[in-house]
């Protein structure tokens, strides 16, 4: 059962006053999506966070951990996820 990702849809991101807090929340949601098998939604959300907070996401261990988990499951060599990993300073060949 994917309770956390389902409940995340009810959160009003506009009500979160600080952009960094919103980004942090979305990284948490991406991690939950990753762990529940949402292989499309998790990287999509991380890419949105990267667009909104590019400097911030590069130093976030949670973002790197989520990307690492997805890379381990990823079998294709050329993907959007590998590009994100590279921009986060990670080895995209994981």
Secondary structure, 3 states (H helix, E strand, C coil): CCHHHHHHCCCCHHHCCCHHHHHHHHHHHHHHHHHCCCCCHHHHHHHHHHHHCHHHHCCCHHHHHHHHHHHHHCCCCCCHHHHHHHHCCCCCCC
